[in-house]
Amino acid sequence: RHAPARMCALLSIARSLVLLPPPCLRRAGLATMSWAKEVDRSGVIFVNSFADPRGMPFSPLPEVTLVGRSNVGKSSALNALSGRRKRVAQVSKTPGRTRLINLFSVGSALTVTDLPGYGFAKVSAELQEEWRRNVEAYLRQRENLRAAVVFIDSQREPQAVDAQILDFLAFHEIPSVVVATKVDKVRPSQLDNCMAALRRGLALPPDQPIPFSSTTGVGRKELWQYLQEICLAE
């Protein structure tokens, strides 16, 4: 009867070891300010796409990867994070269209990768298995990978596949932060309830998920703060 609650509590404890800590920019110093200026100055620039992670170039910079279900809004979020009018990531209306690992640079601050979306049922099992192998290989091989940003749709109930990817990241000791996209499509009066439901369903810490909208810019500052915190950590 109480098994789901106990399981949720256990997952929360396990993930707390690798989930990102709350933003600490209030006590951050000049290093953080310089990092933020570099982000604003350079923006997010597309580098290349890779079918095989073994062909990706090494970068001495800290790296962050974007993870999420197909059509959850990762590409739109990346465009919003760039702060530029020109799109740096192609946005597809067809779930499962992004099949490559896309690499981006943010000046001398960090690199960002956009992984292929997961959980799209209409893609063949063979292709899904190929994606899984490539994504797992990427997560294991990238030496400077600091964190994964897991995007979930704020309009949907917590999905089992999202919990699975969070568990996979925790198993491989990759810090993660969960971002709830498309919050502009949620009624303001329902937003807190939606965030609470996602928090409970995915066993997230109190400060997650971060509400995010690529349309209005809500959550952009908060997500950059998380990335700064993890990338500046020694």
C-alpha positions in Angstrom: 0.0 0.0 0.0 2.8 2.4 0.9 5.4 1.0 -1.5 5.2 3.8 -4.1 5.8 6.4 -1.4 8.8 4.5 0.0 10.2 4.0 -3.5 9.8 7.7 -4.2 11.7 8.5 -1.0 14.5 6.1 -1.7 14.9 7.5 -5.2 15.0 11.0 -3.8 17.8 10.1 -1.4 19.8 8.3 -4.1 19.5 11.1 -6.5 20.3 13.8 -3.9 23.9 12.6 -4.1 24.2 13.7 -7.8 21.5 16.3 -8.3 22.8 19.9 -8.6 22.8 21.9 -5.4 20.6 25.1 -5.1 22.0 28.2 -6.9 24.5 30.0 -4.8 25.1 33.1 -6.9 24.2 35.4 -4.0 27.5 34.5 -2.5 29.4 34.1 -5.8 32.3 36.3 -6.6 34.1 37.8 -9.5 34.6 34.5 -11.2 30.9 34.0 -11.6 30.4 37.5 -12.9 33.2 37.0 -15.5 31.6 33.7 -16.6 28.2 35.3 -17.0 29.7 38.2 -19.1 31.4 35.6 -21.3 28.1 33.8 -21.9 26.4 37.1 -22.8 29.2 38.2 -25.0 29.7 35.1 -27.1 26.2 33.5 -27.0 25.7 29.8 -28.0 27.4 28.8 -31.3 26.8 25.6 -33.2 30.0 23.6 -33.9 29.0 20.3 -35.6 26.8 17.2 -35.5 28.0 13.7 -34.8 26.3 10.3 -35.3 29.0 8.6 -33.2 30.3 10.2 -30.0 33.7 8.7 -30.6 34.1 11.2 -33.4 33.5 14.2 -31.2 36.6 16.5 -30.5 38.0 16.8 -27.0 37.4 20.1 -25.2 39.1 21.2 -22.1 36.1 23.3 -21.1 33.3 22.0 -18.8 30.5 20.4 -20.7 26.8 20.3 -20.1 24.4 18.0 -22.0 20.7 18.5 -22.8 18.5 15.4 -22.4 14.8 14.9 -22.9 11.9 13.2 -24.6 11.4 13.8 -28.3 9.6 17.1 -29.0 9.9 18.2 -25.4 11.4 21.6 -26.4 15.2 21.1 -26.0 16.1 22.9 -29.2 13.8 25.8 -28.4 15.2 26.0 -24.9 18.8 26.1 -26.3 17.8 28.9 -28.7 16.2 30.8 -25.8 19.4 30.3 -23.7 21.6 31.7 -26.4 19.9 35.1 -26.0 20.3 35.7 -29.7 17.5 36.3 -32.3 19.2 33.9 -34.8 18.4 30.3 -34.0 21.4 28.1 -33.1 19.4 24.8 -33.0 16.9 23.6 -35.6 13.4 23.1 -34.1 11.5 20.2 -35.6 7.7 19.7 -35.4 8.2 16.0 -35.9 9.2 14.0 -32.8 12.3 11.9 -33.2 13.7 14.0 -36.0 16.9 15.0 -34.2 19.1 11.8 -34.5 22.5 13.3 -34.1 24.5 14.6 -31.1 24.8 18.3 -31.7 27.7 20.2 -30.2 27.7 23.9 -29.3 30.2 26.2 -27.8 29.7 29.1 -25.4 32.9 31.1 -25.9 35.6 30.2 -23.4 33.0 29.3 -20.8 31.7 25.8 -21.7 30.5 23.4 -24.4 26.9 22.2 -24.7 25.6 19.1 -26.4 22.0 18.4 -27.5 21.4 14.6 -27.3 18.8 12.8 -29.5 15.3 12.8 -27.9 14.2 9.6 -26.3 10.8 7.9 -25.8 9.3 8.3 -29.2 7.2 5.2 -29.9 7.0 5.6 -33.7 10.7 5.2 -34.2 11.9 1.6 -35.0 13.2 -0.5 -32.2 16.5 -0.8 -34.0 16.9 2.9 -34.3 16.0 3.4 -30.6 18.6 0.8 -29.6 21.2 2.6 -31.8 20.4 5.9 -30.0 20.6 4.3 -26.6 24.0 2.9 -27.4 25.3 6.2 -28.7 23.9 8.2 -25.8 25.3 5.8 -23.2 28.7 5.9 -24.9 28.6 9.7 -24.9 27.7 9.9 -21.2 30.5 7.5 -20.3 33.3 8.9 -22.6 33.1 12.7 -22.2 35.7 13.4 -19.5 34.6 17.0 -18.8 30.9 16.3 -18.7 29.7 18.2 -15.6 26.0 17.9 -15.7 22.9 16.9 -17.6 19.9 19.2 -18.0 16.8 16.9 -18.2 13.9 18.6 -19.9 10.3 17.5 -19.2 7.0 18.8 -20.5 5.1 20.7 -17.8 1.8 19.9 -19.5 2.2 16.1 -19.0 2.1 13.8 -16.1 5.5 12.5 -14.8 6.7 9.9 -17.3 8.3 6.6 -16.5 11.0 7.1 -19.1 12.0 10.4 -17.5 12.4 8.6 -14.1 14.5 6.0 -15.9 16.9 8.6 -17.5 17.3 10.3 -14.1 18.1 6.9 -12.5 20.6 6.2 -15.3 22.3 9.5 -14.8 22.5 8.9 -11.0 23.9 5.5 -11.6 26.7 7.0 -13.6 27.2 9.8 -11.1 26.3 12.5 -13.5 24.7 15.5 -11.8 21.4 16.5 -13.2 18.9 19.4 -13.0 15.3 19.0 -14.2 13.6 21.8 -16.3 9.9 21.9 -17.0 9.3 23.3 -20.4 6.3 25.1 -22.0 5.1 26.6 -18.8 3.6 29.5 -20.8 0.9 27.0 -21.9 -0.1 26.2 -18.3 -2.6 28.4 -16.5 -0.8 30.5 -13.9 -3.3 29.3 -11.3 -2.3 25.7 -12.0 1.5 26.2 -12.4 2.4 25.5 -8.7 0.3 22.3 -8.7 1.9 21.1 -12.0 5.4 21.7 -10.6 4.5 19.9 -7.3 3.1 16.9 -9.2 6.3 16.6 -11.3 8.4 17.0 -8.2 6.6 14.2 -6.4 6.4 11.9 -9.4 10.1 12.1 -10.2 11.3 12.4 -6.6 13.0 15.8 -7.2 14.5 18.1 -4.6 12.4 21.1 -3.4 14.0 23.6 -5.9 13.2 21.5 -9.0 11.9 21.4 -11.6 12.8 24.8 -12.9 9.8 26.3 -14.7 10.9 27.3 -18.2 9.4 28.9 -21.3 11.3 29.4 -24.6 8.5 31.9 -25.6 8.5 34.2 -22.6 12.0 33.6 -21.3 10.8 32.4 -17.9 13.5 30.3 -16.2 16.4 31.4 -18.5 18.2 33.2 -15.8 17.6 30.4 -13.2 18.9 27.7 -15.6 22.1 29.8 -16.4 22.6 30.2 -12.7 22.6 26.4 -12.2 25.0 25.9 -15.1 27.3 28.6 -13.7 27.3 27.0 -10.3 28.2 23.5 -11.5 30.7 24.7 -14.1 32.6 26.9 -11.6 32.7 24.2 -8.9 36.2 23.0 -8.2 
